[in-house]
C-alpha cells in the first residue's frame, strides 16, 4: 500500500438516489447526470486496483447508502444494448 492513494467514501447526506435513467451511459457517457458529490463514482471505481466495502448490516445486507453508491457506479459498466422484439435488453453473454 505504499504510495497508494486511499479514498474513503462516506455518507455526507447529499447523495441523490439513482433514478434509473441510464443517462450515465448516454449523455455524457461515464458521468452520472445527477449533480452531487457522487457524480463520478464510475470513474472512481474504474481507477481502483482494489475496493473494500464496510457497511452496517441492514436487513441482512449492506446499508441503503452503500446500495445507492453501487447504483451510482453504473457508469463503470458498458451498456451494450440490443433490441429484441421491440424491447431494449443487454446483449446476451453466451
N, CA, C and O atoms as CSV, one atom per row, in Angstrom:
chain,resi,resn,atom,element,x,y,z
A,1,UNK,N,N,0.807,-1.206,0.000
A,1,UNK,CA,C,0.000,0.000,0.000
A,1,UNK,C,C,0.841,1.257,0.000
A,1,UNK,O,O,0.294,2.356,0.086
A,2,UNK,N,N,2.126,1.133,-0.092
A,2,UNK,CA,C,2.968,2.319,-0.149
A,2,UNK,C,C,2.675,3.105,-1.419
A,2,UNK,O,O,2.487,2.528,-2.490
A,3,UNK,N,N,2.639,4.417,-1.289
A,3,UNK,CA,C,2.431,5.337,-2.404
A,3,UNK,C,C,1.076,5.156,-3.088
A,3,UNK,O,O,0.906,5.573,-4.234
A,4,UNK,N,N,0.121,4.544,-2.409
A,4,UNK,CA,C,-1.214,4.406,-2.968
A,4,UNK,C,C,-2.146,5.406,-2.310
A,4,UNK,O,O,-2.069,5.649,-1.106
A,5,UNK,N,N,-3.016,5.975,-3.106
A,5,UNK,CA,C,-3.999,6.901,-2.569
A,5,UNK,C,C,-5.183,6.109,-2.030
A,5,UNK,O,O,-5.677,5.195,-2.690
A,6,UNK,N,N,-5.627,6.451,-0.860
A,6,UNK,CA,C,-6.795,5.816,-0.252
A,6,UNK,C,C,-7.934,6.825,-0.276
A,6,UNK,O,O,-7.802,7.942,0.224
A,7,UNK,N,N,-9.040,6.422,-0.857
A,7,UNK,CA,C,-10.217,7.283,-0.928
A,7,UNK,C,C,-11.308,6.653,-0.074
A,7,UNK,O,O,-11.661,5.488,-0.263
A,8,UNK,N,N,-11.832,7.416,0.851
A,8,UNK,CA,C,-12.920,6.948,1.709
A,8,UNK,C,C,-14.183,7.665,1.269
A,8,UNK,O,O,-14.240,8.894,1.249
A,9,UNK,N,N,-15.193,6.884,0.917
A,9,UNK,CA,C,-16.477,7.441,0.512
A,9,UNK,C,C,-17.433,7.231,1.669
A,9,UNK,O,O,-17.698,6.098,2.071
A,10,UNK,N,N,-17.940,8.310,2.195
A,10,UNK,CA,C,-18.861,8.199,3.327
A,10,UNK,C,C,-20.105,9.038,3.046
A,10,UNK,O,O,-20.119,9.881,2.149
A,11,UNK,N,N,-21.120,8.791,3.817
A,11,UNK,CA,C,-22.398,9.463,3.628
A,11,UNK,C,C,-22.331,10.882,4.182
A,11,UNK,O,O,-22.311,11.090,5.395
A,12,UNK,N,N,-22.297,11.855,3.270
A,12,UNK,CA,C,-22.293,13.251,3.708
A,12,UNK,C,C,-23.696,13.858,3.648
A,12,UNK,O,O,-23.872,15.062,3.830
A,13,UNK,N,N,-24.683,13.009,3.390
A,13,UNK,CA,C,-26.071,13.456,3.377
A,13,UNK,C,C,-26.528,14.101,2.086
A,13,UNK,O,O,-27.666,14.565,2.003
A,14,UNK,N,N,-25.663,14.144,1.063
A,14,UNK,CA,C,-26.037,14.829,-0.170
A,14,UNK,C,C,-26.280,13.888,-1.340
A,14,UNK,O,O,-26.662,14.346,-2.417
A,15,UNK,N,N,-26.071,12.575,-1.162
A,15,UNK,CA,C,-26.218,11.655,-2.296
A,15,UNK,C,C,-27.674,11.606,-2.753
A,15,UNK,O,O,-28.592,11.478,-1.943
A,16,UNK,N,N,-27.862,11.708,-4.052
A,16,UNK,CA,C,-29.194,11.604,-4.639
A,16,UNK,C,C,-29.409,10.159,-5.071
A,16,UNK,O,O,-28.462,9.469,-5.450
A,17,UNK,N,N,-30.643,9.711,-5.011
A,17,UNK,CA,C,-30.961,8.350,-5.423
A,17,UNK,C,C,-30.851,8.204,-6.934
A,17,UNK,O,O,-31.259,9.091,-7.683
A,18,UNK,N,N,-30.296,7.079,-7.375
A,18,UNK,CA,C,-30.252,6.761,-8.798
A,18,UNK,C,C,-31.688,6.697,-9.309
A,18,UNK,O,O,-32.553,6.085,-8.683
A,19,UNK,N,N,-31.932,7.332,-10.449
A,19,UNK,CA,C,-33.285,7.359,-10.997
A,19,UNK,C,C,-33.447,6.357,-12.142
A,19,UNK,O,O,-34.515,6.285,-12.751
A,20,UNK,N,N,-32.414,5.595,-12.436
A,20,UNK,CA,C,-32.509,4.557,-13.452
A,20,UNK,C,C,-32.694,5.075,-14.862
A,20,UNK,O,O,-33.291,4.391,-15.694
A,21,UNK,N,N,-32.200,6.258,-15.150
A,21,UNK,CA,C,-32.416,6.870,-16.463
A,21,UNK,C,C,-31.407,6.421,-17.516
A,21,UNK,O,O,-31.614,6.640,-18.710
A,22,UNK,N,N,-30.317,5.792,-17.077
A,22,UNK,CA,C,-29.221,5.356,-17.944
A,22,UNK,C,C,-28.554,6.514,-18.675
A,22,UNK,O,O,-27.837,6.303,-19.654
A,23,UNK,N,N,-28.787,7.730,-18.204
A,23,UNK,CA,C,-28.118,8.886,-18.780
A,23,UNK,C,C,-26.604,8.779,-18.648
A,23,UNK,O,O,-25.865,9.339,-19.458
A,24,UNK,N,N,-26.147,8.065,-17.632
A,24,UNK,CA,C,-24.707,7.889,-17.418
A,24,UNK,C,C,-24.077,7.064,-18.531
A,24,UNK,O,O,-22.856,7.083,-18.688
A,25,UNK,N,N,-24.864,6.353,-19.295
A,25,UNK,CA,C,-24.346,5.576,-20.419
A,25,UNK,C,C,-24.436,6.367,-21.717
A,25,UNK,O,O,-23.779,6.023,-22.700
A,26,UNK,N,N,-25.250,7.433,-21.729
A,26,UNK,CA,C,-25.538,8.117,-22.982
A,26,UNK,C,C,-25.144,9.584,-23.013
A,26,UNK,O,O,-24.560,10.038,-23.996
A,27,UNK,N,N,-25.448,10.335,-21.965
A,27,UNK,CA,C,-25.268,11.784,-22.013
A,27,UNK,C,C,-24.734,12.353,-20.722
A,27,UNK,O,O,-25.556,12.542,-19.825
A,28,UNK,N,N,-23.550,12.632,-20.522
A,28,UNK,CA,C,-22.384,12.158,-21.277
A,28,UNK,C,C,-21.971,10.776,-20.779
A,28,UNK,O,O,-22.141,10.477,-19.597
A,29,UNK,N,N,-21.444,9.944,-21.637
A,29,UNK,CA,C,-21.073,8.590,-21.217
A,29,UNK,C,C,-20.065,8.608,-20.066
A,29,UNK,O,O,-19.075,9.339,-20.104
A,30,UNK,N,N,-20.333,7.796,-19.046
A,30,UNK,CA,C,-19.404,7.660,-17.934
A,30,UNK,C,C,-19.577,8.669,-16.818
A,30,UNK,O,O,-18.815,8.645,-15.852
A,31,UNK,N,N,-20.548,9.548,-16.920
A,31,UNK,CA,C,-20.766,10.571,-15.904
A,31,UNK,C,C,-22.243,10.596,-15.539
A,31,UNK,O,O,-23.102,10.753,-16.407
A,32,UNK,N,N,-22.532,10.440,-14.257
A,32,UNK,CA,C,-23.927,10.451,-13.802
A,32,UNK,C,C,-24.544,11.818,-14.063
A,32,UNK,O,O,-23.902,12.849,-13.863
A,33,UNK,N,N,-25.787,11.815,-14.509
A,33,UNK,CA,C,-26.467,13.076,-14.811
A,33,UNK,C,C,-26.908,13.821,-13.555
A,33,UNK,O,O,-27.215,15.011,-13.619
A,34,UNK,N,N,-26.943,13.134,-12.412
A,34,UNK,CA,C,-27.317,13.791,-11.157
A,34,UNK,C,C,-26.134,14.592,-10.631
A,34,UNK,O,O,-25.027,14.067,-10.508
A,35,UNK,N,N,-26.363,15.828,-10.331
A,35,UNK,CA,C,-25.293,16.731,-9.903
A,35,UNK,C,C,-25.144,16.712,-8.380
A,35,UNK,O,O,-25.901,17.368,-7.664
A,36,UNK,N,N,-24.158,15.951,-7.895
A,36,UNK,CA,C,-23.823,15.938,-6.476
A,36,UNK,C,C,-22.386,15.442,-6.328
A,36,UNK,O,O,-21.686,15.273,-7.327
A,37,UNK,N,N,-21.948,15.210,-5.111
A,37,UNK,CA,C,-20.562,14.793,-4.873
A,37,UNK,C,C,-20.263,13.371,-5.337
A,37,UNK,O,O,-19.109,12.945,-5.298
A,38,UNK,N,N,-21.273,12.633,-5.771
A,38,UNK,CA,C,-21.103,11.231,-6.166
A,38,UNK,C,C,-21.252,11.048,-7.670
A,38,UNK,O,O,-21.435,9.923,-8.135
A,39,UNK,N,N,-21.179,12.107,-8.424
A,39,UNK,CA,C,-21.400,12.105,-9.861
A,39,UNK,C,C,-20.354,11.290,-10.622
A,39,UNK,O,O,-20.649,10.763,-11.695
A,40,UNK,N,N,-19.145,11.179,-10.088
A,40,UNK,CA,C,-18.057,10.498,-10.794
A,40,UNK,C,C,-17.725,9.128,-10.194
A,40,UNK,O,O,-16.582,8.678,-10.278
A,41,UNK,N,N,-18.702,8.471,-9.596
A,41,UNK,CA,C,-18.452,7.176,-8.961
A,41,UNK,C,C,-17.941,6.142,-9.949
A,41,UNK,O,O,-17.077,5.339,-9.596
A,42,UNK,N,N,-18.443,6.136,-11.165
A,42,UNK,CA,C,-17.984,5.176,-12.169
A,42,UNK,C,C,-16.509,5.332,-12.469
A,42,UNK,O,O,-15.776,4.344,-12.517
A,43,UNK,N,N,-16.066,6.556,-12.670
A,43,UNK,CA,C,-14.652,6.815,-12.953
A,43,UNK,C,C,-13.783,6.468,-11.753
A,43,UNK,O,O,-12.686,5.934,-11.912
A,44,UNK,N,N,-14.266,6.766,-10.564
A,44,UNK,CA,C,-13.511,6.447,-9.351
A,44,UNK,C,C,-13.352,4.936,-9.209
A,44,UNK,O,O,-12.268,4.448,-8.888
A,45,UNK,N,N,-14.428,4.203,-9.446
A,45,UNK,CA,C,-14.359,2.746,-9.379
A,45,UNK,C,C,-13.421,2.196,-10.449
A,45,UNK,O,O,-12.675,1.251,-10.192
A,46,UNK,N,N,-13.451,2.774,-11.635
A,46,UNK,CA,C,-12.587,2.326,-12.718
A,46,UNK,C,C,-11.115,2.556,-12.454
A,46,UNK,O,O,-10.269,1.883,-13.043
A,47,UNK,N,N,-10.793,3.497,-11.579
A,47,UNK,CA,C,-9.389,3.811,-11.285
A,47,UNK,C,C,-8.834,3.004,-10.113
A,47,UNK,O,O,-7.664,3.154,-9.760
A,48,UNK,N,N,-9.659,2.150,-9.508
A,48,UNK,CA,C,-9.201,1.417,-8.338
A,48,UNK,C,C,-8.517,0.112,-8.711
A,48,UNK,O,O,-8.842,-0.515,-9.719
A,49,UNK,N,N,-7.569,-0.283,-7.882
A,49,UNK,CA,C,-6.968,-1.608,-8.031
A,49,UNK,C,C,-7.601,-2.569,-7.036
A,49,UNK,O,O,-7.536,-3.786,-7.210
A,50,UNK,N,N,-8.208,-2.024,-6.004
A,50,UNK,CA,C,-8.938,-2.840,-5.034
A,50,UNK,C,C,-10.036,-1.995,-4.411
A,50,UNK,O,O,-9.964,-0.767,-4.387
A,51,UNK,N,N,-11.044,-2.675,-3.912
A,51,UNK,CA,C,-12.193,-1.995,-3.330
A,51,UNK,C,C,-12.579,-2.725,-2.053
A,51,UNK,O,O,-12.738,-3.946,-2.052
A,52,UNK,N,N,-12.727,-1.989,-0.988
A,52,UNK,CA,C,-13.145,-2.544,0.291
A,52,UNK,C,C,-14.422,-1.835,0.705
A,52,UNK,O,O,-14.447,-0.611,0.833
A,53,UNK,N,N,-15.482,-2.606,0.914
A,53,UNK,CA,C,-16.763,-2.037,1.324
A,53,UNK,C,C,-17.006,-2.403,2.771
A,53,UNK,O,O,-17.003,-3.579,3.135
A,54,UNK,N,N,-17.216,-1.394,3.595
A,54,UNK,CA,C,-17.533,-1.591,5.001
A,54,UNK,C,C,-18.906,-0.971,5.227
A,54,UNK,O,O,-19.131,0.198,4.915
A,55,UNK,N,N,-19.813,-1.764,5.769
A,55,UNK,CA,C,-21.178,-1.290,5.949
A,55,UNK,C,C,-21.796,-1.922,7.176
A,55,UNK,O,O,-21.438,-3.030,7.574
A,56,UNK,N,N,-22.732,-1.197,7.770
A,56,UNK,CA,C,-23.541,-1.817,8.805
A,56,UNK,C,C,-24.486,-2.793,8.114
A,56,UNK,O,O,-24.863,-2.591,6.960
A,57,UNK,N,N,-24.856,-3.826,8.806
A,57,UNK,CA,C,-25.769,-4.839,8.270
A,57,UNK,C,C,-27.199,-4.347,8.467
A,57,UNK,O,O,-27.637,-4.129,9.597
A,58,UNK,N,N,-27.912,-4.177,7.379
A,58,UNK,CA,C,-29.283,-3.702,7.423
A,58,UNK,C,C,-30.178,-4.737,6.745
A,58,UNK,O,O,-30.061,-4.967,5.542
A,59,UNK,N,N,-31.052,-5.347,7.498
A,59,UNK,CA,C,-31.947,-6.382,6.975
A,59,UNK,C,C,-31.182,-7.490,6.249
A,59,UNK,O,O,-31.634,-7.991,5.220
A,60,UNK,N,N,-30.031,-7.866,6.787
A,60,UNK,CA,C,-29.263,-8.974,6.241
A,60,UNK,C,C,-28.370,-8.617,5.069
A,60,UNK,O,O,-27.779,-9.513,4.465
A,61,UNK,N,N,-28.250,-7.356,4.728
A,61,UNK,CA,C,-27.401,-6.950,3.613
A,61,UNK,C,C,-26.755,-5.608,3.955
A,61,UNK,O,O,-26.804,-5.176,5.107
A,62,UNK,N,N,-26.159,-4.954,2.982
A,62,UNK,CA,C,-25.494,-3.681,3.234
A,62,UNK,C,C,-26.504,-2.551,3.377
A,62,UNK,O,O,-27.687,-2.714,3.078
A,63,UNK,N,N,-26.019,-1.408,3.836
A,63,UNK,CA,C,-26.894,-0.267,4.127
A,63,UNK,C,C,-27.454,0.353,2.839
A,63,UNK,O,O,-26.899,0.160,1.758
A,64,UNK,N,N,-28.549,1.092,2.966
A,64,UNK,CA,C,-29.102,1.795,1.802
A,64,UNK,C,C,-28.094,2.753,1.160
A,64,UNK,O,O,-28.104,2.928,-0.058
A,65,UNK,N,N,-27.237,3.368,1.955
A,65,UNK,CA,C,-26.215,4.261,1.391
A,65,UNK,C,C,-25.275,3.487,0.469
A,65,UNK,O,O,-24.977,3.945,-0.634
A,66,UNK,N,N,-24.807,2.319,0.911
A,66,UNK,CA,C,-23.905,1.507,0.072
A,66,UNK,C,C,-24.624,1.092,-1.201
A,66,UNK,O,O,-24.037,1.131,-2.282
A,67,UNK,N,N,-25.871,0.699,-1.092
A,67,UNK,CA,C,-26.649,0.322,-2.285
A,67,UNK,C,C,-26.718,1.493,-3.261
A,67,UNK,O,O,-26.573,1.310,-4.469
A,68,UNK,N,N,-26.938,2.677,-2.740
A,68,UNK,CA,C,-27.021,3.862,-3.586
A,68,UNK,C,C,-25.680,4.153,-4.257
A,68,UNK,O,O,-25.649,4.508,-5.435
A,69,UNK,N,N,-24.579,4.011,-3.532
A,69,UNK,CA,C,-23.250,4.223,-4.114
A,69,UNK,C,C,-23.011,3.211,-5.234
A,69,UNK,O,O,-22.487,3.568,-6.290
A,70,UNK,N,N,-23.390,1.961,-5.013
A,70,UNK,CA,C,-23.220,0.942,-6.055
A,70,UNK,C,C,-24.101,1.249,-7.263
A,70,UNK,O,O,-23.666,1.080,-8.402
A,71,UNK,N,N,-25.330,1.695,-7.028
A,71,UNK,CA,C,-26.201,2.087,-8.138
A,71,UNK,C,C,-25.606,3.251,-8.911
A,71,UNK,O,O,-25.657,3.272,-10.141
A,72,UNK,N,N,-25.047,4.210,-8.206
A,72,UNK,CA,C,-24.467,5.386,-8.849
A,72,UNK,C,C,-23.145,5.069,-9.539
A,72,UNK,O,O,-22.590,5.925,-10.228
A,73,UNK,N,N,-22.628,3.836,-9.363
A,73,UNK,CA,C,-21.405,3.394,-10.033
A,73,UNK,C,C,-21.701,2.756,-11.385
A,73,UNK,O,O,-20.788,2.250,-12.037
A,74,UNK,N,N,-22.946,2.771,-11.812
A,74,UNK,CA,C,-23.352,2.166,-13.071
A,74,UNK,C,C,-22.555,2.663,-14.284
A,74,UNK,O,O,-22.357,1.883,-15.215
A,75,UNK,N,N,-22.093,3.908,-14.323
A,75,UNK,CA,C,-21.309,4.344,-15.481
A,75,UNK,C,C,-20.046,3.511,-15.710
A,75,UNK,O,O,-19.467,3.553,-16.796
A,76,UNK,N,N,-19.622,2.767,-14.711
A,76,UNK,CA,C,-18.440,1.903,-14.840
A,76,UNK,C,C,-18.693,0.765,-15.837
A,76,UNK,O,O,-17.754,0.241,-16.436
A,77,UNK,N,N,-19.936,0.396,-16.009
A,77,UNK,CA,C,-20.309,-0.734,-16.853
A,77,UNK,C,C,-20.664,-0.243,-18.253
A,77,UNK,O,O,-21.317,0.789,-18.400
A,78,UNK,N,N,-20.239,-0.973,-19.278
A,78,UNK,CA,C,-20.608,-0.646,-20.654
A,78,UNK,C,C,-22.044,-1.106,-20.924
A,78,UNK,O,O,-22.440,-2.179,-20.468
A,79,UNK,N,N,-22.814,-0.324,-21.644
A,79,UNK,CA,C,-24.221,-0.661,-21.835
A,79,UNK,C,C,-24.457,-1.863,-22.745
A,79,UNK,O,O,-25.178,-2.786,-22.367
A,80,UNK,N,N,-23.869,-1.868,-23.924
A,80,UNK,CA,C,-24.042,-2.966,-24.886
A,80,UNK,C,C,-25.472,-3.466,-24.943
A,80,UNK,O,O,-25.758,-4.608,-24.583
A,81,UNK,N,N,-26.362,-2.607,-25.396
A,81,UNK,CA,C,-27.769,-2.974,-25.528
A,81,UNK,C,C,-28.039,-3.617,-26.876
A,81,UNK,O,O,-27.302,-3.405,-27.839
A,82,UNK,N,N,-29.087,-4.391,-26.933
A,82,UNK,CA,C,-29.593,-4.938,-28.181
A,82,UNK,C,C,-31.112,-4.817,-28.150
A,82,UNK,O,O,-31.717,-4.817,-27.077
A,83,UNK,N,N,-31.719,-4.715,-29.308
A,83,UNK,CA,C,-33.173,-4.594,-29.373
A,83,UNK,C,C,-33.747,-5.933,-29.832
A,83,UNK,O,O,-33.394,-6.444,-30.895
A,84,UNK,N,N,-34.647,-6.494,-29.005
A,84,UNK,CA,C,-35.283,-7.767,-29.334
A,84,UNK,C,C,-36.790,-7.613,-29.164
A,84,UNK,O,O,-37.276,-7.242,-28.096
A,85,UNK,N,N,-37.510,-7.903,-30.227
A,85,UNK,CA,C,-38.973,-7.829,-30.213
A,85,UNK,C,C,-39.470,-6.480,-29.696
A,85,UNK,O,O,-40.424,-6.414,-28.921
A,86,UNK,N,N,-38.815,-5.411,-30.132
A,86,UNK,CA,C,-39.234,-4.065,-29.777
A,86,UNK,C,C,-38.850,-3.614,-28.383
A,86,UNK,O,O,-39.257,-2.534,-27.956
A,87,UNK,N,N,-38.066,-4.427,-27.652
A,87,UNK,CA,C,-37.635,-4.071,-26.305
A,87,UNK,C,C,-36.115,-3.987,-26.246
A,87,UNK,O,O,-35.415,-4.689,-26.975
A,88,UNK,N,N,-35.618,-3.127,-25.374
A,88,UNK,CA,C,-34.181,-2.977,-25.176
A,88,UNK,C,C,-33.721,-3.924,-24.081
A,88,UNK,O,O,-34.301,-3.948,-22.996
A,89,UNK,N,N,-32.683,-4.703,-24.357
A,89,UNK,CA,C,-32.106,-5.647,-23.391
A,89,UNK,C,C,-30.590,-5.561,-23.463
A,89,UNK,O,O,-30.037,-5.058,-24.440
A,90,UNK,N,N,-29.919,-6.053,-22.424
A,90,UNK,CA,C,-28.478,-6.211,-22.518
A,90,UNK,C,C,-28.181,-7.324,-23.503
A,90,UNK,O,O,-28.951,-8.279,-23.609
A,91,UNK,N,N,-27.072,-7.214,-24.229
A,91,UNK,CA,C,-26.687,-8.287,-25.136
A,91,UNK,C,C,-26.476,-9.569,-24.361
A,91,UNK,O,O,-26.043,-9.549,-23.208
A,92,UNK,N,N,-26.780,-10.671,-24.992
A,92,UNK,CA,C,-26.596,-11.965,-24.328
A,92,UNK,C,C,-25.098,-12.247,-24.173
A,92,UNK,O,O,-24.304,-11.992,-25.079
A,93,UNK,N,N,-24.738,-12.771,-23.017
A,93,UNK,CA,C,-23.338,-13.053,-22.733
A,93,UNK,C,C,-22.863,-14.317,-23.452
A,93,UNK,O,O,-21.728,-14.370,-23.926
A,94,UNK,N,N,-23.688,-15.290,-23.532
A,94,UNK,CA,C,-23.277,-16.567,-24.128
A,94,UNK,C,C,-24.146,-16.905,-25.320
A,94,UNK,O,O,-23.951,-17.944,-25.952
